[in-house]
């Protein structure tokens, strides 16, 4: 790991808009490196924060980062799609705010799990190392048409069939072991346009498939909204159109919610210049009636 510091996206916007009282229970459904959590705890002196993450390494970093607030935090390992069960098992029946930051952290990109195009470790992409399915399994074992479907549906990759064929032909000769190898195969059949790496959409699609991210998001929103107390807010930071569409439609169509952000909040010029990874972030907020 290079030691690059993780920067929480839309940090100030989250602090300013998601909670209006110093007290209560706030759920950070993707606590990760605990950047947002740290800000919320330091600003709201009576807040109790529950941090959820399926990645054990992320929870260990969060525990260390939040050590000064150990009497006001509860960290739970699990998928936020199981939020209601996780919180009920911790004795929590209602919450006063929730945040979902759906981005992958700098630590995970550099964790040697194949999330990065430059990763020369085994192709993994699991957020939770306890689960069985990996990106290696999909790339090396799934049928060509199934790989194409995953790339198209989860990555909105219009060259999905061409890429799937290249993967299929390559693995006939030798198994595709690393993120670096996979990125090279994709780049051999898809030209780069601008600054975006040609493998970006395919890697997104594989990560979503491995971690079942879209279904987890739907279930996580269900759980958080059910648990929210009246007047409390839920915020979701998305990084691609599939996630954003789910959140937008749920907030708009749920009768118990009032949409706070008619248009999503996006990072400003200074933030995107300092943290280019934030450029695709969108924050949507809703309040329970």
Order of alpha helices (4+ residues) and beta strands (2+ residues): alpha-beta-alpha-beta-alpha-beta-alpha-beta-alpha-alpha-alpha-alpha-alpha-alpha-alpha-beta-alpha-beta-alpha-beta
